[in-house]
Amino acid sequence: MRLVRAIRKRRELRSIADRTGKIKPNDLLLFSTQRNEQVRLPYFLEYYRNKGVNHFLFVDNDSNDGSLEYLAEQPDVSVWHTRHSYKKSKYGVDWLNWLQLRYAHDHWCLVVDPDEFFIYPFCDTRPITALTDWLDASSIKSFSAMLLDMYPRGPITEQPYHAGQDPLDIACWFDAGNYTMTKNAAYGNLWIQGGPRSRVFFPDNPELAPALNKVPLVKWNRRYAYASSTHMLLPRGLNQVFDEWGGEKASGLLLHTKFLDTFTVKADEELERKQHYAASVEYLAYAQRLRDNPELWCKWSEKYINWRQLEILGLMSKGNWA
């Protein structure tokens, strides 16, 4: 059913720059949807190029800030444009499922947003392809990465972000604890919530806080499909990225740099568009809270150092990858 939806939704995409003919058999691919993210794109592309991504496939959801034109100029980017509803495409999942069905078979694929930065064991010395080589040798098809919300110290409106800048220069703090996990019986994945979005925006209703569990890195097969963002996949076995018997499977993190000075305008825009989950209740909470006090930092916040720090805190694991 998910693949049928994706095939139908392909008609909503218009090719702007198609360089997929350059994709080689062993290339690492990155898929993303974006809208009005021009200020973020230069560093995003630089970061993932340096980590070993060979080709980027973007869906642009009717941007008007020049980001579509910027992407179309990049020699390692293919980009499609759509004016259709983000919400009615299952929040972009249908569009990316189609592109992965068409172009990603037998490739390792990373699916991330322009404000997400994938880190993994040894990411300071090894490219993502070193990780995927180990996963191939271990017959592992999918790799988990919890979303870790990053934020600045002080009001998020205080430090302006500039194109090409590492957002972690500003948003370098995170919550080391405050996370809850339950098992999703329908798909077999862990459901993780918590962090600053639970602590600050949903303190009285933490069950409404956004899910943080993701499976962004997958050795793709044309029979696969994401069911809900990158939170869960079909077939269900791809969601078995944790060890229920007390061991530690290797895992990574997505450093989520949403909370920069650009976010207050973004929150108001997305609230007006009403294209997000549950009648945009998440963005309503953002807008209301940030008008009163645009600060997420607290005395328990931890400053980010490196992936080893996050492993010590139990937020990620190298498992038996040495």
LUMROTI-410842 format. One record per residue (C-alpha): residue in three letters; residue number from 1; x, y, z. Coordinates in nm, 2 decimals, padded with zeros to 4 digits. Layout:
N
<pt code="ala" pos="NUM" x="X" y="Y" z="Z"/>
...
***
This chain:
322
<pt code="met" pos="1" x="00.00" y="00.00" z="00.00"/>
<pt code="arg" pos="2" x="00.28" y="00.24" z="00.09"/>
<pt code="leu" pos="3" x="00.45" y="00.18" z="-00.25"/>
<pt code="val" pos="4" x="00.12" y="00.22" z="-00.44"/>
<pt code="arg" pos="5" x="00.08" y="00.56" z="-00.27"/>
<pt code="ala" pos="6" x="00.43" y="00.65" z="-00.37"/>
<pt code="ile" pos="7" x="00.38" y="00.55" z="-00.73"/>
<pt code="arg" pos="8" x="00.07" y="00.76" z="-00.75"/>
<pt code="lys" pos="9" x="00.23" y="01.06" z="-00.58"/>
<pt code="arg" pos="10" x="00.51" y="01.06" z="-00.84"/>
<pt code="arg" pos="11" x="00.29" y="01.28" z="-01.06"/>
<pt code="glu" pos="12" x="00.32" y="01.56" z="-00.81"/>
<pt code="leu" pos="13" x="00.69" y="01.59" z="-00.87"/>
<pt code="arg" pos="14" x="00.84" y="01.80" z="-01.14"/>
<pt code="ser" pos="15" x="01.21" y="01.74" z="-01.22"/>
<pt code="ile" pos="16" x="01.42" y="02.06" z="-01.21"/>
<pt code="ala" pos="17" x="01.77" y="01.91" z="-01.23"/>
<pt code="asp" pos="18" x="01.81" y="01.54" z="-01.29"/>
<pt code="arg" pos="19" x="02.17" y="01.42" z="-01.25"/>
<pt code="thr" pos="20" x="02.08" y="01.07" z="-01.14"/>
<pt code="gly" pos="21" x="02.25" y="00.93" z="-01.45"/>
<pt code="lys" pos="22" x="02.58" y="01.01" z="-01.27"/>
<pt code="ile" pos="23" x="02.49" y="00.77" z="-00.98"/>
<pt code="lys" pos="24" x="02.74" y="00.48" z="-00.96"/>
<pt code="pro" pos="25" x="02.65" y="00.13" z="-00.83"/>
<pt code="asn" pos="26" x="02.82" y="00.18" z="-00.49"/>
<pt code="asp" pos="27" x="02.74" y="00.54" z="-00.43"/>
<pt code="leu" pos="28" x="02.60" y="00.66" z="-00.09"/>
<pt code="leu" pos="29" x="02.28" y="00.85" z="-00.15"/>
<pt code="leu" pos="30" x="02.11" y="01.12" z="00.06"/>
<pt code="phe" pos="31" x="01.74" y="01.20" z="00.03"/>
<pt code="ser" pos="32" x="01.57" y="01.50" z="00.18"/>
<pt code="thr" pos="33" x="01.26" y="01.73" z="00.15"/>
<pt code="gln" pos="34" x="01.31" y="02.10" z="00.21"/>
<pt code="arg" pos="35" x="01.12" y="02.43" z="00.20"/>
<pt code="asn" pos="36" x="01.29" y="02.77" z="00.24"/>
<pt code="glu" pos="37" x="01.62" y="02.63" z="00.38"/>
<pt code="gln" pos="38" x="01.87" y="02.83" z="00.17"/>
<pt code="val" pos="39" x="02.06" y="02.96" z="00.47"/>
<pt code="arg" pos="40" x="02.12" y="02.60" z="00.59"/>
<pt code="leu" pos="41" x="02.20" y="02.43" z="00.27"/>
<pt code="pro" pos="42" x="02.57" y="02.53" z="00.21"/>
<pt code="tyr" pos="43" x="02.69" y="02.38" z="00.54"/>
<pt code="phe" pos="44" x="02.45" y="02.08" z="00.51"/>
<pt code="leu" pos="45" x="02.59" y="01.99" z="00.17"/>
<pt code="glu" pos="46" x="02.95" y="02.05" z="00.28"/>
<pt code="tyr" pos="47" x="02.90" y="01.83" z="00.60"/>
<pt code="tyr" pos="48" x="02.76" y="01.53" z="00.41"/>
<pt code="arg" pos="49" x="03.01" y="01.56" z="00.12"/>
<pt code="asn" pos="50" x="03.29" y="01.54" z="00.37"/>
<pt code="lys" pos="51" x="03.12" y="01.23" z="00.53"/>
<pt code="gly" pos="52" x="03.12" y="01.05" z="00.20"/>
<pt code="val" pos="53" x="02.77" y="01.12" z="00.04"/>
<pt code="asn" pos="54" x="02.81" y="01.09" z="-00.34"/>
<pt code="his" pos="55" x="02.47" y="01.22" z="-00.46"/>
<pt code="phe" pos="56" x="02.18" y="01.42" z="-00.30"/>
<pt code="leu" pos="57" x="01.82" y="01.38" z="-00.41"/>
<pt code="phe" pos="58" x="01.59" y="01.66" z="-00.29"/>
<pt code="val" pos="59" x="01.22" y="01.74" z="-00.31"/>
<pt code="asp" pos="60" x="01.16" y="02.11" z="-00.28"/>
<pt code="asn" pos="61" x="00.81" y="02.19" z="-00.15"/>
<pt code="asp" pos="62" x="00.75" y="02.53" z="-00.32"/>
<pt code="ser" pos="63" x="01.03" y="02.73" z="-00.17"/>
<pt code="asn" pos="64" x="01.04" y="03.11" z="-00.24"/>
<pt code="asp" pos="65" x="01.38" y="03.19" z="-00.09"/>
<pt code="gly" pos="66" x="01.61" y="03.08" z="-00.37"/>
<pt code="ser" pos="67" x="01.69" y="02.74" z="-00.22"/>
<pt code="leu" pos="68" x="01.54" y="02.56" z="-00.52"/>
<pt code="glu" pos="69" x="01.76" y="02.75" z="-00.76"/>
<pt code="tyr" pos="70" x="02.07" y="02.70" z="-00.54"/>
<pt code="leu" pos="71" x="02.01" y="02.32" z="-00.53"/>
<pt code="ala" pos="72" x="01.96" y="02.31" z="-00.91"/>
<pt code="glu" pos="73" x="02.31" y="02.46" z="-00.95"/>
<pt code="gln" pos="74" x="02.49" y="02.19" z="-00.74"/>
<pt code="pro" pos="75" x="02.67" y="01.93" z="-00.96"/>
<pt code="asp" pos="76" x="02.60" y="01.64" z="-00.72"/>
<pt code="val" pos="77" x="02.23" y="01.73" z="-00.66"/>
<pt code="ser" pos="78" x="01.91" y="01.61" z="-00.83"/>
<pt code="val" pos="79" x="01.61" y="01.81" z="-00.73"/>
<pt code="trp" pos="80" x="01.23" y="01.79" z="-00.79"/>
<pt code="his" pos="81" x="00.97" y="02.06" z="-00.72"/>
<pt code="thr" pos="82" x="00.62" y="02.03" z="-00.60"/>
<pt code="arg" pos="83" x="00.34" y="02.27" z="-00.50"/>
<pt code="his" pos="84" x="00.13" y="01.99" z="-00.36"/>
<pt code="ser" pos="85" x="00.04" y="01.94" z="00.00"/>
<pt code="tyr" pos="86" x="00.32" y="01.82" z="00.24"/>
<pt code="lys" pos="87" x="00.05" y="01.69" z="00.47"/>
<pt code="lys" pos="88" x="-00.13" y="01.49" z="00.21"/>
<pt code="ser" pos="89" x="00.19" y="01.33" z="00.10"/>
<pt code="lys" pos="90" x="00.23" y="01.18" z="00.45"/>
<pt code="tyr" pos="91" x="00.46" y="01.47" z="00.54"/>
<pt code="gly" pos="92" x="00.68" y="01.41" z="00.24"/>
<pt code="val" pos="93" x="00.72" y="01.03" z="00.29"/>
<pt code="asp" pos="94" x="00.53" y="00.94" z="-00.03"/>
<pt code="trp" pos="95" x="00.76" y="01.16" z="-00.24"/>
<pt code="leu" pos="96" x="01.08" y="01.02" z="-00.10"/>
<pt code="asn" pos="97" x="00.95" y="00.67" z="-00.11"/>
<pt code="trp" pos="98" x="00.90" y="00.71" z="-00.48"/>
<pt code="leu" pos="99" x="01.25" y="00.85" z="-00.54"/>
<pt code="gln" pos="100" x="01.40" y="00.57" z="-00.34"/>
<pt code="leu" pos="101" x="01.19" y="00.31" z="-00.53"/>
<pt code="arg" pos="102" x="01.31" y="00.47" z="-00.85"/>
<pt code="tyr" pos="103" x="01.68" y="00.54" z="-00.78"/>
<pt code="ala" pos="104" x="01.80" y="00.38" z="-00.45"/>
<pt code="his" pos="105" x="01.77" y="00.00" z="-00.50"/>
<pt code="asp" pos="106" x="02.08" y="-00.17" z="-00.36"/>
<pt code="his" pos="107" x="02.23" y="00.16" z="-00.23"/>
<pt code="trp" pos="108" x="02.30" y="00.26" z="00.12"/>
<pt code="cys" pos="109" x="02.07" y="00.56" z="00.17"/>
<pt code="leu" pos="110" x="02.06" y="00.83" z="00.43"/>
<pt code="val" pos="111" x="01.73" y="01.02" z="00.48"/>
<pt code="val" pos="112" x="01.76" y="01.34" z="00.68"/>
<pt code="asp" pos="113" x="01.63" y="01.69" z="00.70"/>
<pt code="pro" pos="114" x="01.85" y="02.00" z="00.64"/>
<pt code="asp" pos="115" x="01.87" y="02.06" z="01.01"/>
<pt code="glu" pos="116" x="01.99" y="01.71" z="01.10"/>
<pt code="phe" pos="117" x="02.35" y="01.60" z="01.12"/>
<pt code="phe" pos="118" x="02.42" y="01.23" z="01.14"/>
<pt code="ile" pos="119" x="02.69" y="01.12" z="01.38"/>
<pt code="tyr" pos="120" x="02.80" y="00.76" z="01.44"/>
<pt code="pro" pos="121" x="03.09" y="00.58" z="01.61"/>
<pt code="phe" pos="122" x="03.43" y="00.70" z="01.49"/>
<pt code="cys" pos="123" x="03.27" y="00.97" z="01.28"/>
<pt code="asp" pos="124" x="03.56" y="01.20" z="01.36"/>
<pt code="thr" pos="125" x="03.80" y="00.97" z="01.17"/>
<pt code="arg" pos="126" x="03.59" y="00.75" z="00.94"/>
<pt code="pro" pos="127" x="03.34" y="00.83" z="00.66"/>
<pt code="ile" pos="128" x="02.99" y="00.69" z="00.66"/>
<pt code="thr" pos="129" x="03.11" y="00.43" z="00.40"/>
<pt code="ala" pos="130" x="03.33" y="00.27" z="00.67"/>
<pt code="leu" pos="131" x="03.02" y="00.22" z="00.87"/>
<pt code="thr" pos="132" x="02.82" y="00.08" z="00.58"/>
<pt code="asp" pos="133" x="03.10" y="-00.15" z="00.49"/>
<pt code="trp" pos="134" x="03.09" y="-00.29" z="00.84"/>
<pt code="leu" pos="135" x="02.71" y="-00.32" z="00.83"/>
<pt code="asp" pos="136" x="02.74" y="-00.51" z="00.50"/>
<pt code="ala" pos="137" x="02.99" y="-00.74" z="00.65"/>
<pt code="ser" pos="138" x="02.76" y="-00.80" z="00.95"/>
<pt code="ser" pos="139" x="02.45" y="-00.85" z="00.73"/>
<pt code="ile" pos="140" x="02.28" y="-00.55" z="00.89"/>
<pt code="lys" pos="141" x="02.03" y="-00.37" z="00.67"/>
<pt code="ser" pos="142" x="01.93" y="-00.07" z="00.88"/>
<pt code="phe" pos="143" x="02.09" y="00.16" z="01.14"/>
<pt code="ser" pos="144" x="01.92" y="00.37" z="01.41"/>
<pt code="ala" pos="145" x="02.00" y="00.72" z="01.52"/>
<pt code="met" pos="146" x="01.80" y="00.90" z="01.79"/>
<pt code="leu" pos="147" x="01.72" y="01.26" z="01.73"/>
<pt code="leu" pos="148" x="01.91" y="01.48" z="01.98"/>
<pt code="asp" pos="149" x="01.78" y="01.83" z="02.00"/>
<pt code="met" pos="150" x="02.06" y="02.09" z="02.01"/>
<pt code="tyr" pos="151" x="02.01" y="02.45" z="02.13"/>
<pt code="pro" pos="152" x="02.21" y="02.76" z="02.23"/>
<pt code="arg" pos="153" x="02.27" y="02.90" z="02.58"/>
<pt code="gly" pos="154" x="02.05" y="03.21" z="02.61"/>
<pt code="pro" pos="155" x="01.76" y="03.31" z="02.39"/>
<pt code="ile" pos="156" x="01.76" y="03.14" z="02.05"/>
<pt code="thr" pos="157" x="01.70" y="03.48" z="01.89"/>
<pt code="glu" pos="158" x="02.02" y="03.62" z="02.03"/>
<pt code="gln" pos="159" x="02.29" y="03.47" z="01.80"/>
<pt code="pro" pos="160" x="02.23" y="03.51" z="01.43"/>
<pt code="tyr" pos="161" x="02.31" y="03.21" z="01.21"/>
<pt code="his" pos="162" x="02.48" y="03.28" z="00.87"/>
<pt code="ala" pos="163" x="02.49" y="03.07" z="00.56"/>
<pt code="gly" pos="164" x="02.79" y="02.83" z="00.56"/>
<pt code="gln" pos="165" x="02.83" y="02.84" z="00.93"/>
<pt code="asp" pos="166" x="02.84" y="02.52" z="01.14"/>
<pt code="pro" pos="167" x="02.51" y="02.54" z="01.34"/>
<pt code="leu" pos="168" x="02.68" y="02.36" z="01.63"/>
<pt code="asp" pos="169" x="02.89" y="02.68" z="01.68"/>
<pt code="ile" pos="170" x="02.57" y="02.82" z="01.82"/>
<pt code="ala" pos="171" x="02.34" y="02.53" z="01.91"/>
<pt code="cys" pos="172" x="02.59" y="02.32" z="02.11"/>
<pt code="trp" pos="173" x="02.39" y="02.22" z="02.42"/>
<pt code="phe" pos="174" x="02.16" y="01.93" z="02.47"/>
<pt code="asp" pos="175" x="01.96" y="01.73" z="02.74"/>
<pt code="ala" pos="176" x="02.16" y="01.43" z="02.86"/>
<pt code="gly" pos="177" x="01.86" y="01.27" z="03.02"/>
<pt code="asn" pos="178" x="01.48" y="01.30" z="03.04"/>
<pt code="tyr" pos="179" x="01.41" y="01.03" z="02.77"/>
<pt code="thr" pos="180" x="01.14" y="00.77" z="02.78"/>
<pt code="met" pos="181" x="01.12" y="00.45" z="02.56"/>
<pt code="thr" pos="182" x="00.82" y="00.23" z="02.48"/>
<pt code="lys" pos="183" x="00.78" y="-00.05" z="02.22"/>
<pt code="asn" pos="184" x="00.55" y="00.01" z="01.93"/>
<pt code="ala" pos="185" x="00.36" y="-00.32" z="01.90"/>
<pt code="ala" pos="186" x="00.24" y="-00.25" z="01.55"/>
<pt code="tyr" pos="187" x="00.59" y="-00.20" z="01.39"/>
<pt code="gly" pos="188" x="00.82" y="-00.34" z="01.65"/>
<pt code="asn" pos="189" x="01.03" y="-00.02" z="01.69"/>
<pt code="leu" pos="190" x="01.12" y="00.17" z="02.00"/>
<pt code="trp" pos="191" x="00.92" y="00.49" z="02.05"/>
<pt code="ile" pos="192" x="01.15" y="00.75" z="02.22"/>
<pt code="gln" pos="193" x="01.03" y="01.09" z="02.36"/>
<pt code="gly" pos="194" x="01.19" y="01.35" z="02.58"/>
<pt code="gly" pos="195" x="01.46" y="01.61" z="02.57"/>
<pt code="pro" pos="196" x="01.40" y="01.99" z="02.56"/>
<pt code="arg" pos="197" x="01.09" y="01.96" z="02.34"/>
<pt code="ser" pos="198" x="00.92" y="01.75" z="02.61"/>
<pt code="arg" pos="199" x="01.07" y="01.96" z="02.90"/>
<pt code="val" pos="200" x="00.99" y="02.30" z="02.76"/>
<pt code="phe" pos="201" x="00.71" y="02.27" z="02.51"/>
<pt code="phe" pos="202" x="00.50" y="01.98" z="02.65"/>
<pt code="pro" pos="203" x="00.58" y="01.97" z="03.03"/>
<pt code="asp" pos="204" x="00.22" y="01.89" z="03.12"/>
<pt code="asn" pos="205" x="00.16" y="01.65" z="02.83"/>
<pt code="pro" pos="206" x="00.49" y="01.47" z="02.76"/>
<pt code="glu" pos="207" x="00.30" y="01.21" z="02.56"/>
<pt code="leu" pos="208" x="00.24" y="01.48" z="02.29"/>
<pt code="ala" pos="209" x="00.61" y="01.55" z="02.25"/>
<pt code="pro" pos="210" x="00.76" y="01.46" z="01.91"/>
<pt code="ala" pos="211" x="00.91" y="01.11" z="01.86"/>
<pt code="leu" pos="212" x="01.29" y="01.10" z="01.86"/>
<pt code="asn" pos="213" x="01.34" y="00.75" z="01.73"/>
<pt code="lys" pos="214" x="01.47" y="00.73" z="01.37"/>
<pt code="val" pos="215" x="01.61" y="00.48" z="01.13"/>
<pt code="pro" pos="216" x="01.78" y="00.71" z="00.88"/>
<pt code="leu" pos="217" x="02.04" y="00.48" z="00.73"/>
<pt code="val" pos="218" x="01.92" y="00.18" z="00.52"/>
<pt code="lys" pos="219" x="02.06" y="-00.05" z="00.26"/>
<pt code="trp" pos="220" x="01.76" y="00.01" z="00.03"/>
<pt code="asn" pos="221" x="01.55" y="-00.24" z="-00.16"/>
<pt code="arg" pos="222" x="01.27" y="-00.14" z="-00.40"/>
<pt code="arg" pos="223" x="01.03" y="-00.34" z="-00.18"/>
<pt code="tyr" pos="224" x="01.10" y="-00.12" z="00.13"/>
<pt code="ala" pos="225" x="00.91" y="00.19" z="00.23"/>
<pt code="tyr" pos="226" x="00.91" y="00.43" z="00.52"/>
<pt code="ala" pos="227" x="00.58" y="00.43" z="00.71"/>
<pt code="ser" pos="228" x="00.60" y="00.75" z="00.92"/>
<pt code="ser" pos="229" x="00.89" y="00.99" z="00.85"/>
<pt code="thr" pos="230" x="01.20" y="00.79" z="00.93"/>
<pt code="his" pos="231" x="01.05" y="00.67" z="01.26"/>
<pt code="met" pos="232" x="00.96" y="00.32" z="01.12"/>
<pt code="leu" pos="233" x="00.99" y="00.11" z="00.81"/>
<pt code="leu" pos="234" x="00.83" y="-00.17" z="00.62"/>
<pt code="pro" pos="235" x="00.91" y="-00.46" z="00.63"/>
<pt code="arg" pos="236" x="00.89" y="-00.45" z="01.01"/>
<pt code="gly" pos="237" x="01.22" y="-00.64" z="01.06"/>
<pt code="leu" pos="238" x="01.41" y="-00.33" z="00.95"/>
<pt code="asn" pos="239" x="01.29" y="-00.17" z="01.28"/>
<pt code="gln" pos="240" x="01.48" y="-00.42" z="01.49"/>
<pt code="val" pos="241" x="01.77" y="-00.18" z="01.55"/>
<pt code="phe" pos="242" x="01.79" y="-00.24" z="01.92"/>
<pt code="asp" pos="243" x="01.87" y="-00.54" z="02.14"/>
<pt code="glu" pos="244" x="01.58" y="-00.66" z="02.36"/>
<pt code="trp" pos="245" x="01.80" y="-00.90" z="02.56"/>
<pt code="gly" pos="246" x="02.03" y="-00.66" z="02.73"/>
<pt code="gly" pos="247" x="02.31" y="-00.62" z="02.47"/>
<pt code="glu" pos="248" x="02.41" y="-00.31" z="02.28"/>
<pt code="lys" pos="249" x="02.37" y="-00.28" z="01.91"/>
<pt code="ala" pos="250" x="02.57" y="-00.01" z="01.74"/>
<pt code="ser" pos="251" x="02.37" y="00.32" z="01.70"/>
<pt code="gly" pos="252" x="02.42" y="00.68" z="01.61"/>
<pt code="leu" pos="253" x="02.25" y="01.01" z="01.66"/>
<pt code="leu" pos="254" x="02.10" y="01.29" z="01.45"/>
<pt code="leu" pos="255" x="02.21" y="01.62" z="01.60"/>
<pt code="his" pos="256" x="01.90" y="01.83" z="01.54"/>
<pt code="thr" pos="257" x="01.98" y="02.20" z="01.50"/>
<pt code="lys" pos="258" x="01.63" y="02.33" z="01.45"/>
<pt code="phe" pos="259" x="01.65" y="02.58" z="01.73"/>
<pt code="leu" pos="260" x="01.85" y="02.87" z="01.58"/>
<pt code="asp" pos="261" x="01.74" y="03.23" z="01.54"/>
<pt code="thr" pos="262" x="01.57" y="03.15" z="01.22"/>
<pt code="phe" pos="263" x="01.32" y="02.92" z="01.40"/>
<pt code="thr" pos="264" x="01.07" y="03.17" z="01.54"/>
<pt code="val" pos="265" x="00.99" y="03.29" z="01.19"/>
<pt code="lys" pos="266" x="00.98" y="02.93" z="01.06"/>
<pt code="ala" pos="267" x="00.74" y="02.83" z="01.35"/>
<pt code="asp" pos="268" x="00.50" y="03.11" z="01.26"/>
<pt code="glu" pos="269" x="00.51" y="03.02" z="00.89"/>
<pt code="glu" pos="270" x="00.45" y="02.65" z="00.95"/>
<pt code="leu" pos="271" x="00.17" y="02.73" z="01.20"/>
<pt code="glu" pos="272" x="00.00" y="02.94" z="00.93"/>
<pt code="arg" pos="273" x="00.05" y="02.67" z="00.66"/>
<pt code="lys" pos="274" x="-00.10" y="02.39" z="00.88"/>
<pt code="gln" pos="275" x="00.09" y="02.12" z="00.70"/>
<pt code="his" pos="276" x="00.22" y="01.93" z="01.00"/>
<pt code="tyr" pos="277" x="00.11" y="01.64" z="01.21"/>
<pt code="ala" pos="278" x="-00.20" y="01.66" z="01.44"/>
<pt code="ala" pos="279" x="-00.32" y="01.99" z="01.33"/>
<pt code="ser" pos="280" x="00.03" y="02.14" z="01.38"/>
<pt code="val" pos="281" x="00.00" y="02.10" z="01.76"/>
<pt code="glu" pos="282" x="00.38" y="02.09" z="01.78"/>
<pt code="tyr" pos="283" x="00.42" y="02.42" z="01.61"/>
<pt code="leu" pos="284" x="00.15" y="02.58" z="01.81"/>
<pt code="ala" pos="285" x="00.34" y="02.49" z="02.13"/>
<pt code="tyr" pos="286" x="00.66" y="02.62" z="01.98"/>
<pt code="ala" pos="287" x="00.51" y="02.95" z="01.88"/>
<pt code="gln" pos="288" x="00.33" y="03.01" z="02.21"/>
<pt code="arg" pos="289" x="00.63" y="02.92" z="02.43"/>
<pt code="leu" pos="290" x="00.89" y="03.11" z="02.22"/>
<pt code="arg" pos="291" x="00.69" y="03.43" z="02.24"/>
<pt code="asp" pos="292" x="00.71" y="03.43" z="02.62"/>
<pt code="asn" pos="293" x="01.07" y="03.30" z="02.66"/>
<pt code="pro" pos="294" x="01.28" y="03.19" z="02.36"/>
<pt code="glu" pos="295" x="01.53" y="02.99" z="02.57"/>
<pt code="leu" pos="296" x="01.58" y="02.61" z="02.60"/>
<pt code="trp" pos="297" x="01.90" y="02.61" z="02.81"/>
<pt code="cys" pos="298" x="01.87" y="02.50" z="03.18"/>
<pt code="lys" pos="299" x="02.12" y="02.43" z="03.46"/>
<pt code="trp" pos="300" x="02.12" y="02.06" z="03.36"/>
<pt code="ser" pos="301" x="02.21" y="02.12" z="03.00"/>
<pt code="glu" pos="302" x="02.53" y="01.95" z="02.87"/>
<pt code="lys" pos="303" x="02.77" y="02.11" z="02.62"/>
<pt code="tyr" pos="304" x="02.84" y="01.89" z="02.32"/>
<pt code="ile" pos="305" x="03.21" y="01.77" z="02.28"/>
<pt code="asn" pos="306" x="03.21" y="01.47" z="02.05"/>
<pt code="trp" pos="307" x="03.06" y="01.13" z="01.98"/>
<pt code="arg" pos="308" x="03.25" y="00.96" z="02.26"/>
<pt code="gln" pos="309" x="03.09" y="01.19" z="02.52"/>
<pt code="leu" pos="310" x="02.75" y="01.08" z="02.39"/>
<pt code="glu" pos="311" x="02.85" y="00.71" z="02.41"/>
<pt code="ile" pos="312" x="02.95" y="00.76" z="02.77"/>
<pt code="leu" pos="313" x="02.61" y="00.92" z="02.84"/>
<pt code="gly" pos="314" x="02.44" y="00.61" z="02.69"/>
<pt code="leu" pos="315" x="02.28" y="00.81" z="02.40"/>
<pt code="met" pos="316" x="02.46" y="00.61" z="02.13"/>
<pt code="ser" pos="317" x="02.68" y="00.29" z="02.11"/>
<pt code="lys" pos="318" x="02.96" y="00.15" z="01.90"/>
<pt code="gly" pos="319" x="02.84" y="-00.20" z="01.98"/>
<pt code="asn" pos="320" x="03.10" y="-00.45" z="01.85"/>
<pt code="trp" pos="321" x="03.23" y="-00.22" z="01.58"/>
<pt code="ala" pos="322" x="03.59" y="-00.16" z="01.66"/>
***
